[in-house]
């Protein structure tokens, strides 16, 4: 009964861990997709600069294709583990344990290989101004779209201040994406009437903060560590469950039946001679001994009678 309760407890814990694997893997995929979108925008603005290298070093462990593939595979492995735990199947549980071990090794190797501190300074933000003169040109529509998207999402304007647009380009006012309330011609209206309608903070510090790490990146790191700890716990519980199921299904060793129940076996007798004599030794030996005794006694008695008769 105690072993059955222990197996039931192990199965419940594995159910909970597999459900946790599903939830955490889906969260990692969602946050990684969100970060990948913003990372592409930042990489477009910081192309061919030190900022691009720093952004890649910071976010490559989070949005690396290997990590995305591992999370997708972990969802499938959790489903197999759930089925194996439900049916108490030794083969499925063994495959589940091996898959978790491989995934854990890949995650550990990927984390160690891609870990590196980005070397970036605030002075590197000035290099972003070199791409501003291409804003609005026909062959740089992709760059124009990227600037507008970043300034709208991060609520910033220019690199250090909105006047960077006036210094680095031939524009008379900033783009409309610098407006807090965007509408056609809002930047021109704000430039001549109320500058407070423009975003006062530059995009350089925003990009610097993004490269140094965002809250979403911290969430991904926490989820990665949590998945690793859960995998170690799941592998330990799986091994314990496999051991319990294996010994429950192991047949007991056969025992030979006692031919004479309730009686103590007599002392072993060592006999010499052919096998036929050995099988009959238990009967013939006492008889032979009795006959020898009787013969000896008769011989002595006959001799004594003859001596009395002669005298």
ZAMARMAR-585158 format. One record per residue: residue in one letter; y, z, x of N, C-alpha, C, O in turn. Coordinates in steps of 0.02 Angstrom, whole numbers, padded with zeros to 5 digits, always signed. Layout:
aYZXYZXYZXYZX...
***
This chain:
x-00061+00000+00042+00000+00000+00000+00063+00000+00043+00112-00034+00027x+00062+00038+00098+00121+00041+00141+00135-00027+00173+00192-00048+00180x+00081-00062+00193+00090-00128+00223+00116-00178+00172+00158-00220+00189x+00094-00175+00110+00119-00220+00058+00193-00208+00045+00231-00255+00036x+00215-00145+00045+00286-00130+00036+00327-00156+00095+00382-00181+00086x+00300-00151+00155+00335-00176+00214+00342-00252+00211+00395-00279+00228x+00289-00287+00190+00292-00360+00184+00343-00380+00131+00380-00428+00141x+00344-00345+00076+00392-00360+00023+00464-00350+00047+00508-00389+00031x+00475-00298+00086+00542-00285+00114+00562-00340+00163+00619-00362+00162x+00516-00361+00206+00530-00416+00253+00548-00480+00217+00594-00516+00237x+00512-00495+00164+00525-00556+00126+00595-00554+00094+00631-00604+00094x+00613-00497+00067+00680-00491+00036+00735-00500+00088+00786-00532+00074x+00726-00472+00148+00776-00480+00200+00782-00552+00222+00837-00576+00235x+00725-00587+00227+00728-00657+00246+00760-00700+00192+00795-00749+00208x+00749-00683+00129+00784-00719+00075+00860-00713+00084+00896-00762+00079x+00882-00651+00097+00954-00640+00104+00982-00677+00166+01037-00705+00162x+00945-00677+00221+00969-00711+00281+00973-00786+00272+01019-00819+00295x+00923-00815+00237+00925-00887+00225+00984-00906+00180+01016-00957+00191x+00997-00865+00130+01056-00877+00088+01120-00872+00130+01167-00910+00120x+01121-00824+00176+01179-00817+00220+01187-00877+00266+01243-00898+00279x+01132-00905+00289+01135-00965+00330+01166-01023+00292+01207-01060+00319x+01147-01031+00229+01176-01085+00188+01251-01077+00181+01289-01124+00192x+01272-01016+00163+01344-01004+00151+01384-01014+00215+01437-01046+00214x+01361-00986+00270+01399-00990+00332+01401-01062+00359+01451-01084+00386x+01346-01098+00352+01345-01168+00375+01393-01211+00334+01428-01253+00363x+01395-01200+00269+01442-01238+00227+01514-01221+00245+01557-01265+00247x+01527-01157+00258+01595-01137+00278+01614-01168+00345+01671-01191+00353x+01569-01169+00392+01583-01200+00458+01599-01274+00449+01646-01299+00479x+01559-01309+00409+01571-01381+00399+01638-01393+00365+01674-01440+00384x+01656-01351+00316+01720-01360+00282+01779-01347+00327+01826-01388+00329x+01778-01292+00363+01834-01276+00408+01839-01326+00465+01894-01344+00486x+01781-01348+00491+01782-01397+00545+01811-01464+00522+01847-01497+00559x+01795-01484+00460+01824-01546+00433+01900-01539+00426+01937-01587+00441x+01924-01481+00403+01996-01470+00396+02030-01472+00464+02082-01503+00472x+02000-01439+00514+02030-01438+00581+02028-01507+00613+02073-01525+00650x+01975-01544+00599+01970-01610+00630+02026-01656+00606+02051-01697+00645x+02045-01650+00544+02100-01691+00517+02165-01675+00553+02201-01720+00574x+02181-01610+00559+02243-01591+00593+02239-01605+00668+02289-01622+00699x+02179-01599+00696+02172-01612+00768+02186-01686+00783+02216-01701+00834x+02164-01730+00740+02178-01801+00750+02253-01815+00749+02278-01857+00787x+02289-01780+00705+02361-01789+00702+02394-01765+00767+02438-01798+00794x+02372-01706+00791+02401-01679+00852+02384-01723+00912+02427-01734+00955x+02324-01749+00915+02305-01792+00971+02344-01857+00971+02357-01885+01024x+02362-01881+00912+02403-01942+00909+02473-01930+00937+02500-01972+00972x+02502-01872+00920+02569-01856+00945+02570-01839+01019+02620-01851+01053x+02515-01811+01044+02514-01788+01113+02474-01833+01158+02451-01811+01211x+02464-01896+01140+02423-01941+01179+02452-01951+01250+02513-01957+01258x+02407-01951+01300+02424-01963+01370+02470-01908+01398+02512-01921+01441x+02461-01846+01373+02499-01789+01399+02450-01732+01413+02392-01735+01394x+02476-01680+01445+02434-01621+01457+02418-01585+01392+02368-01550+01388x+02460-01594+01342+02447-01563+01278+02383-01591+01246+02346-01554+01213x+02371-01655+01256+02310-01685+01228+02247-01654+01260+02200-01637+01224x+02248-01646+01325+02191-01615+01359+02180-01543+01337+02123-01521+01327x+02235-01507+01329+02229-01437+01307+02202-01433+01236+02162-01389+01221x+02223-01478+01192+02198-01477+01123+02123-01493+01121+02086-01463+01082x+02102-01540+01162+02030-01558+01164+01989-01499+01190+01936-01484+01162x+02013-01465+01242+01976-01408+01269+01971-01351+01219+01921-01316+01216x+02024-01342+01179+02025-01286+01132+01979-01299+01072+01944-01253+01051x+01980-01359+01046+01946-01372+00982+01880-01410+00989+01845-01420+00939x+01863-01432+01048+01800-01469+01054+01739-01426+01037+01692-01453+01008x+01737-01360+01054+01679-01321+01032+01673-01315+00956+01618-01307+00930x+01729-01319+00921+01728-01309+00848+01712-01372+00810+01678-01370+00758x+01736-01429+00834+01727-01492+00798+01682-01540+00836+01681-01600+00821x+01645-01515+00885+01600-01559+00923+01545-01585+00877+01519-01548+00835x+01525-01648+00884+01472-01675+00841+01406-01637+00846+01368-01634+00797x+01392-01607+00904+01330-01568+00911+01331-01508+00864+01281-01492+00832x+01388-01473+00860+01394-01415+00817+01388-01436+00744+01356-01401+00704x+01419-01491+00725+01414-01515+00656+01341-01531+00639+01317-01514+00585x+01306-01565+00685+01236-01582+00673+01192-01520+00669+01146-01517+00629x+01207-01470+00710+01168-01408+00710+01177-01372+00643+01128-01346+00616x+01237-01371+00616+01249-01338+00552+01212-01374+00495+01184-01342+00451x+01211-01440+00497+01174-01478+00446+01099-01464+00452+01065-01456+00402x+01074-01462+00513+01003-01448+00524+00986-01377+00504+00930-01364+00480x+01032-01331+00513+01020-01261+00495+01011-01253+00420+00972-01211+00398x+01046-01293+00380+01037-01291+00308+00966-01311+00289+00935-01279+00246x+00940-01363+00322+00871-01385+00308+00821-01332+00331+00772-01317+00296x+00833-01303+00390+00788-01251+00416+00787-01191+00369+00734-01161+00358x+00844-01172+00343+00847-01115+00297+00806-01129+00233+00775-01084+00206x+00807-01190+00209+00767-01208+00151+00692-01203+00166+00654-01177+00126x+00672-01226+00226+00602-01220+00245+00582-01146+00253+00528-01126+00232x+00626-01107+00282+00612-01036+00289+00606-01001+00222+00565-00956+00214x+00647-01021+00174+00643-00992+00107+00575-01008+00075+00543-00965+00046x+00554-01072+00080+00489-01092+00052+00431-01056+00087+00384-01034+00054x+00435-01052+00153+00381-01017+00189+00377-00944+00171+00322-00916+00166x+00435-00912+00163+00435-00841+00143+00410-00832+00072+00375-00784+00057x+00427-00878+00028+00406-00874-00042+00330-00881-00048+00299-00845-00087x+00301-00928-00011+00229-00941-00017+00188-00904+00036+00127-00908+00036x+00222-00867+00081+00187-00831+00135+00144-00880+00176+00087-00864+00192x+00172-00938+00191+00136-00990+00228+00147-00979+00302+00204-00980+00326x+00094-00970+00339+00100-00957+00411+00127-01017+00449+00164-01010+00497x+00107-01078+00427+00129-01138+00462+00204-01148+00453+00240-01162+00502x+00229-01141+00392+00301-01150+00380+00342-01096+00415+00395-01110+00442x+00317-01035+00415+00353-00981+00448+00354-00991+00524+00404-00975+00557x+00300-01017+00551+00299-01031+00624+00349-01087+00641+00384-01082+00691x+00351-01140+00599+00400-01193+00611+00471-01167+00603+00516-01188+00639x+00481-01123+00556+00547-01093+00544+00569-01053+00605+00627-01058+00626x+00524-01014+00633+00541-00974+00693+00558-01020+00752+00607-01009+00787x+00517-01071+00763+00530-01117+00819+00596-01154+00811+00632-01164+00860x+00612-01175+00750+00674-01211+00738+00735-01166+00750+00784-01187+00780x+00731-01104+00727+00786-01057+00739+00796-01045+00813+00853-01038+00837x+00742-01041+00851+00748-01030+00922+00781-01089+00957+00823-01080+01001x+00763-01150+00936+00794-01210+00966+00868-01213+00949+00909-01228+00992x+00885-01200+00886+00955-01202+00865+00996-01150+00903+01052-01164+00924x+00969-01091+00911+01005-01038+00947+01017-01059+01019+01072-01048+01045x+00968-01089+01052+00977-01111+01122+01030-01166+01126+01070-01166+01173x+01030-01213+01078+01079-01267+01079+01149-01239+01068+01196-01259+01102x+01157-01192+01022+01223-01162+01009+01247-01124+01070+01306-01129+01089x+01203-01087+01102+01223-01048+01161+01243-01094+01218+01293-01082+01251x+01203-01147+01230+01219-01193+01284+01284-01231+01269+01324-01242+01315x+01295-01251+01207+01356-01286+01190+01418-01242+01198+01470-01265+01221x+01411-01179+01178+01468-01133+01185+01486-01120+01257+01545-01117+01275x+01435-01111+01299+01448-01099+01370+01476-01161+01404+01520-01156+01447x+01450-01219+01386+01470-01281+01419+01541-01302+01401+01577-01328+01443x+01562-01290+01338+01628-01314+01316+01682-01260+01320+01740-01274+01304x+01664-01200+01342+01714-01146+01343+01759-01156+01404+01736-01161+01461x+01825-01159+01391+01874-01165+01445+01942-01148+01417+01959-01167+01361x+01981-01111+01455+02048-01092+01434+02097-01149+01447+02101-01174+01503x+02134-01170+01396+02181-01225+01407+02241-01201+01448+02268-01147+01436x+02261-01242+01495+02320-01227+01536+02379-01268+01510+02387-01326+01528x+02419-01237+01468+02476-01271+01437+02535-01222+01436+02526-01162+01427x+02595-01248+01446+02655-01208+01446+02704-01237+01395+02698-01294+01373x+02752-01197+01379+02803-01220+01330+02844-01279+01358+02870-01320+01320x+02851-01281+01423+02889-01336+01452+02855-01403+01441+02888-01456+01445x+02790-01402+01427+02755-01465+01415+02775-01496+01348+02760-01554+01335x+02808-01457+01305+02828-01484+01241+02880-01540+01248+02886-01584+01204x+02917-01538+01303+02968-01589+01313+02938-01659+01317+02970-01708+01299x+02875-01663+01339+02843-01729+01345+02834-01763+01278+02822-01824+01275x+02838-01725+01224+02831-01755+01157+02890-01801+01140+02884-01846+01099x+02947-01789+01172+03005-01830+01157+02997-01902+01179+03031-01947+01155x+02951-01914+01226+02942-01982+01251+02913-02029+01199+02918-02090+01206x+02884-02003+01147+02854-02044+01095+02900-02052+01034+02885-02090+00988x+02956-02018+01034+03000-02022+00976+03037-02089+00970+03049-02111+00914x+03055-02123+01025+03090-02188+01017+03049-02241+00981+03077-02289+00956x+02982-02234+00979+02940-02283+00945+02936-02272+00869+02904-02310+00833x+02970-02219+00846+02967-02205+00774+03001-02261+00735+03057-02281+00750x+02967-02284+00683+02995-02334+00638+02986-02406+00660+03004-02451+00623x+02960-02418+00720+02949-02486+00743+02889-02518+00707+02844-02483+00684x+02889-02583+00703+02839-02619+00665+02769-02610+00695+02721-02602+00658x+02764-02610+00761+02699-02604+00794+02676-02532+00801+02623-02519+00829x+02716-02485+00778+02698-02413+00784+02701-02379+00715+02725-02323+00709x+02675-02414+00665+02674-02384+00598+02628-02323+00596+02641-02275+00560x+02574-02325+00635+02529-02268+00637+02563-02206+00666+02550-02151+00643x+02606-02216+00716+02642-02160+00745+02695-02134+00696+02706-02073+00692x+02727-02178+00660+02775-02157+00609+02742-02115+00555+02768-02064+00534x+02684-02138+00533+02646-02101+00482+02625-02032+00509+02627-01983+00472x+02605-02029+00571+02583-01966+00601+02641-01916+00605+02633-01857+00589x+02700-01940+00627+02759-01896+00631+02777-01870+00561+02790-01810+00553x+02777-01913+00512+02794-01891+00445+02744-01841+00417+02762-01792+00384x+02680-01853+00430+02628-01807+00405+02633-01739+00439+02629-01688+00405x+02644-01739+00505+02647-01675+00540+02709-01635+00520+02705-01575+00509x+02766-01668+00514+02828-01632+00495+02823-01606+00424+02852-01554+00409x+02789-01642+00381+02782-01618+00312+02734-01559+00307+02749-01510+00274x+02676-01564+00341+02626-01512+00337+02648-01448+00372+02636-01393+00347x+02678-01454+00430+02697-01395+00469+02769-01374+00459+02792-01326+00490x+02806-01408+00415+02875-01390+00398+02918-01382+00461+02946-01329+00474x+02921-01436+00499+02960-01436+00560+02997-01503+00565+02985-01549+00526x+03042-01508+00615+03082-01569+00623+03099-01578+00697+03126-01532+00728x+03084-01636+00725+03097-01648+00795+03048-01611+00840+02996-01588+00817x+03066-01604+00903+03024-01568+00951+03050-01497+00960+03012-01449+00951x+03113-01490+00977+03144-01425+00984+03189-01410+00924+03191-01354+00899x+03226-01461+00903+03272-01455+00847+03280-01523+00815+03261-01573+00845x+03306-01525+00754+03310-01590+00719+03357-01639+00754+03353-01699+00742x+03402-01613+00797+03447-01658+00833+03411-01702+00885+03441-01748+00912x+03347-01687+00898+03309-01729+00945+03303-01800+00919+03301-01848+00958x+03301-01808+00853+03297-01876+00825+03361-01916+00839+03359-01977+00849x+03416-01881+00840+03480-01916+00853+03488-01932+00927+03520-01981+00945x+03458-01889+00970+03464-01900+01042+03416-01953+01068+03435-01994+01110x+03355-01954+01044+03303-01997+01071+03297-02064+01035+03263-02109+01060x+03328-02072+00979+03323-02135+00941+03394-02158+00923+03444-02124+00936x+03396-02216+00893+03460-02243+00870+03473-02224+00797+03518-02252+00765x+03435-02177+00771+03444-02155+00702+03508-02113+00695+03526-02076+00741x+03540-02119+00637+03600-02079+00624+03584-02013+00591+03626-01968+00591x+03525-02005+00565+03502-01943+00535+03426-01939+00542+03394-01990+00554x+03398-01880+00535+03326-01872+00544+03287-01907+00488+03316-01930+00439x+03220-01913+00496+03180-01943+00443+03179-01898+00380+03194-01839+00383x+03161-01928+00325+03159-01890+00262+03103-01838+00263+03104-01792+00222x+03055-01845+00308+03001-01795+00311+03026-01729+00339+02989-01680+00338x+03089-01726+00364+03118-01663+00388+03147-01621+00331+03165-01563+00342x+03152-01649+00272+03183-01613+00216+03135-01562+00186+03075-01573+00182x+03163-01506+00165+03123-01457+00130+03102-01483+00062+03045-01472+00041x+03148-01516+00026+03133-01550-00037+03142-01625-00026+03198-01650-00023x+03086-01659-00021+03088-01729-00001+03101-01775-00061+03072-01767-00115x+03145-01822-00050+03158-01877-00096+03194-01931-00056+03222-01915-00003x+03194-01992-00077+03225-02046-00038+03299-02032-00024+03338-02022-00070x+03317-02033+00040+03385-02020+00060+03404-01947+00066+03463-01931+00074x+03354-01902+00063+03370-01830+00066+03397-01810+00135+03441-01768+00139x+03371-01841+00189+03395-01823+00256+03467-01845+00266+03506-01808+00297x+03486-01903+00241+03555-01926+00247+03602-01879+00209+03656-01862+00232x+03579-01860+00148+03621-01814+00109+03628-01747+00144+03683-01719+00145x+03573-01721+00173+03576-01656+00207+03618-01661+00271+03652-01613+00289x+03615-01717+00305+03651-01724+00368+03727-01723+00357+03764-01697+00399x+03749-01750+00302+03822-01752+00290+03847-01694+00247+03907-01681+00246x+03803-01660+00213+03828-01609+00166+03800-01539+00183+03839-01492+00192x+03734-01532+00186+03705-01465+00195+03645-01470+00242+03591-01491+00221x+03655-01449+00304+03600-01453+00353+03544-01402+00339+03490-01409+00367x+03558-01353+00297+03505-01304+00281+03448-01335+00241+03395-01305+00236x+03459-01394+00213+03405-01428+00178+03353-01457+00225+03300-01479+00203x+03368-01459+00290+03321-01484+00340+03282-01427+00371+03306-01370+00374x+03220-01441+00393+03181-01391+00428+03216-01374+00494+03231-01419+00534x+03228-01310+00505+03265-01289+00563+03222-01279+00625+03248-01277+00681x+03159-01273+00617+03114-01261+00674+03085-01327+00698+03068-01370+00658x+03080-01333+00765+03052-01394+00794+02976-01395+00790+02944-01343+00780x+02947-01454+00800+02874-01462+00797+02840-01444+00863+02780-01433+00864x+02879-01440+00918+02850-01421+00982+02816-01353+00980+02758-01348+00999x+02851-01300+00958+02818-01234+00953+02759-01233+00905+02711-01196+00916x+02762-01274+00853+02706-01278+00806+02644-01307+00841+02589-01282+00832x+02655-01359+00879+02599-01390+00915+02572-01342+00968+02512-01337+00979x+02618-01306+01002+02597-01257+01052+02554-01203+01020+02502-01184+01048x+02575-01177+00962+02536-01126+00927+02469-01153+00905+02418-01118+00907x+02468-01216+00883+02405-01247+00861+02356-01254+00919+02296-01242+00911x+02382-01272+00978+02338-01280+01035+02312-01213+01060+02255-01208+01081x+02354-01162+01057+02332-01096+01079+02280-01066+01032+02244-01019+01051x+02276-01091+00972+02225-01067+00924+02255-01047+00858+02307-01013+00856x+02223-01068+00804+02246-01052+00737+02199-01001+00705+02147-00984+00732x+02218-00978+00646+02175-00932+00609+02110-00966+00590+02057-00934+00590x+02113-01029+00575+02051-01065+00557+02003-01068+00617+01943-01063+00608x+02031-01077+00677+01989-01077+00736+01957-01009+00747+01899-01005+00767x+01995-00956+00736+01967-00889+00742+01911-00878+00691+01861-00845+00706x+01920-00905+00631+01868-00899+00580+01805-00935+00602+01749-00909+00593x+01813-00994+00632+01755-01031+00657+01718-00993+00712+01657-00991+00714x+01756-00963+00757+01725-00924+00810+01687-00864+00782+01633-00848+00805x+01717-00831+00733+01683-00774+00702+01619-00796+00666+01567-00763+00671x+01623-00853+00631+01563-00879+00597+01509-00898+00647+01450-00887+00635x+01530-00927+00704+01480-00945+00755+01444-00885+00783+01383-00887+00790x+01481-00832+00798+01449-00771+00823+01405-00740+00769+01350-00716+00784x+01427-00740+00706+01388-00711+00652+01323-00750+00642+01271-00719+00630x+01326-00816+00646+01265-00856+00638+01216-00841+00694+01156-00836+00683x+01242-00833+00756+01197-00816+00811+01163-00749+00802+01103-00743+00814x+01200-00698+00781+01170-00632+00769+01119-00636+00712+01066-00606+00716x+01136-00672+00659+01090-00679+00602+01026-00716+00623+00972-00700+00598x+01032-00764+00668+00973-00800+00691+00927-00754+00731+00866-00757+00723x+00955-00712+00773+00914-00665+00811+00878-00618+00763+00818-00605+00772x+00913-00592+00713+00882-00548+00664+00828-00584+00624+00774-00556+00612x+00841-00646+00605+00792-00684+00566+00730-00698+00607+00674-00695+00581x+00738-00715+00671+00679-00727+00713+00637-00664+00722+00576-00667+00722x+00670-00607+00728+00633-00543+00735+00594-00528+00671+00536-00509+00675x+00626-00536+00613+00592-00523+00550+00536-00573+00538+00484-00554+00510x+00546-00635+00558+00493-00685+00548+00432-00669+00590+00375-00675+00566x+00442-00649+00653+00385-00630+00694+00348-00570+00664+00286-00569+00663x+00385-00522+00639+00353-00464+00608+00314-00484+00546+00258-00460+00535x+00342-00528+00505+00307-00551+00445+00245-00592+00463+00193-00584+00431x+00249-00634+00514+00191-00672+00536+00135-00626+00560+00076-00637+00545x+00152-00574+00596+00102-00526+00620+00069-00491+00562+00008-00483+00561x+00109-00469+00512+00080-00434+00454+00036-00480+00413-00018-00460+00391x+00057-00542+00401+00017-00588+00361-00047-00609+00398-00099-00617+00366x-00043-00616+00463-00102-00637+00501-00156-00583+00498-00215-00599+00488x-00138-00520+00507-00189-00468+00507-00212-00450+00437-00266-00422+00429x-00172-00466+00386-00196-00457+00318-00250-00509+00300-00297-00494+00264x-00243-00569+00327-00291-00623+00312-00350-00625+00360-00397-00663+00349x-00349-00585+00413-00403-00585+00461-00465-00553+00431-00460-00496+00408x-00524-00586+00429-00584-00556+00399-00609-00497+00439-00603-00498+00501x-00637-00446+00406-00663-00388+00443-00726-00406+00482-00762-00452+00464x-00738-00369+00536-00797-00382+00577-00859-00359+00541-00859-00304+00513x-00914-00400+00540-00975-00381+00504-01011-00323+00539-01010-00318+00600x-01043-00278+00498-01081-00220+00524-01154-00228+00504-01168-00248+00447x-01200-00212+00549-01271-00217+00536-01294-00161+00490-01275-00103+00500x-01336-00176+00438-01359-00123+00392-01411-00079+00426-01448-00101+00469x-01414-00015+00406-01462+00034+00432-01529+00024+00397-01532+00032+00336x-01584+00007+00432-01649-00005+00399-01678+00058+00367-01714+00052+00318x-01664+00117+00394-01690+00180+00366-01631+00227+00351-01618+00272+00390x-01597+00216+00296-01540+00260+00281-01562+00331+00270-01614+00343+00239x-01523+00378+00296-01537+00449+00285-01585+00479+00334-01598+00539+00330x-01613+00442+00381-01661+00468+00430-01633+00457+00500-01598+00408+00513x-01651+00502+00544-01630+00496+00613-01682+00457+00652-01741+00473+00646x-01663+00410+00690-01713+00373+00730-01744+00418+00782-01711+00460+00812x-01810+00409+00793-01847+00449+00841-01828+00431+00912-01792+00383+00924x-01853+00468+00960-01838+00453+01030-01870+00388+01051-01925+00371+01029x-01835+00352+01094-01860+00289+01119-01918+00302+01167-01914+00346+01209x-01971+00263+01162-02028+00268+01207-02031+00206+01249-02026+00151+01223x-02040+00215+01313-02045+00159+01360-02119+00147+01372-02154+00191+01396x-02141+00090+01356-02212+00073+01363-02219+00018+01415-02173-00020+01429x-02279+00016+01442-02296-00035+01491-02355-00073+01466-02400-00045+01434x-02357-00135+01478-02413-00175+01457-02390-00234+01416-02330-00249+01415x-02436-00268+01384-02418-00327+01344-02380-00309+01282-02380-00251+01261x-02345-00359+01252-02304-00344+01192-02345-00315+01136-02319-00273+01099x-02407-00336+01127-02447-00309+01072-02459-00235+01080-02459-00199+01030x-02469-00213+01141-02479-00141+01154-02416-00102+01142-02418-00045+01120x-02357-00136+01158-02293-00101+01149-02279-00090+01075-02252-00038+01057x-02298-00138+01032-02285-00130+00960-02328-00076+00930-02308-00044+00881x-02387-00064+00958-02433-00014+00929-02431+00052+00966-02472+00096+00954x-02383+00058+01012-02383+00118+01054-02370+00181+01014-02396+00234+01030x-02331+00174+00959-02315+00233+00919-02376+00262+00886-02375+00321+00868x-02431+00223+00876-02491+00248+00842-02548+00259+00892-02584+00310+00887x-02556+00215+00938-02614+00218+00982-02608+00272+01035-02658+00302+01053x-02548+00285+01059-02542+00335+01111-02562+00405+01089-02601+00437+01124x-02540+00430+01031-02564+00497+01009-02639+00498+00998-02672+00547+01014x-02666+00442+00970-02739+00442+00958-02778+00444+01023-02828+00479+01029x-02755+00406+01072-02789+00406+01137-02786+00475+01169-02834+00499+01198x-02727+00506+01163-02720+00573+01192-02768+00623+01159-02798+00664+01193x-02777+00619+01092-02821+00665+01056-02894+00653+01075-02933+00700+01083x-02911+00588+01082-02980+00572+01100-02997+00595+01171-03052+00619+01184x-02949+00587+01215-02960+00610+01284-02969+00685+01286-03011+00710+01324x-02930+00721+01246-02935+00794+01244-03002+00815+01216-03036+00860+01242x-03021+00781+01163-03086+00798+01132-03144+00784+01179-03191+00824+01182x-03141+00730+01213-03195+00711+01260-03201+00762+01316-03256+00782+01335x-03143+00781+01341-03144+00830+01396-03173+00897+01373-03213+00927+01409x-03152+00920+01314-03178+00984+01289-03253+00980+01275-03288+01028+01289x-03279+00926+01250-03350+00918+01237-03390+00917+01302-03445+00944+01306x-03361+00887+01352-03395+00885+01417-03404+00953+01447-03457+00969+01473x-03352+00993+01443-03356+01062+01470-03406+01103+01431-03444+01142+01460x-03405+01095+01365-03451+01135+01323-03524+01118+01337-03566+01163+01338x-03541+01054+01346-03609+01032+01360-03633+01058+01427-03691+01077+01434x-03591+01057+01476-03609+01081+01543-03625+01155+01542-03673+01177+01573x-03584+01195+01506-03594+01266+01502-03661+01282+01466-03695+01329+01487x-03680+01246+01415-03743+01257+01378-03802+01243+01421-03851+01280+01417x-03800+01192+01464-03855+01177+01509-03864+01230+01560-03921+01246+01577x-03810+01261+01586-03817+01314+01637-03847+01376+01607-03887+01409+01641x-03830+01395+01545-03860+01453+01513-03934+01443+01501-03973+01490+01507x-03954+01383+01484-04024+01368+01470-04068+01374+01533-04124+01399+01528x-04043+01353+01589-04080+01357+01651-04086+01427+01674-04137+01445+01705x-04039+01468+01662-04043+01538+01683-04089+01576+01637-04099+01636+01646
***
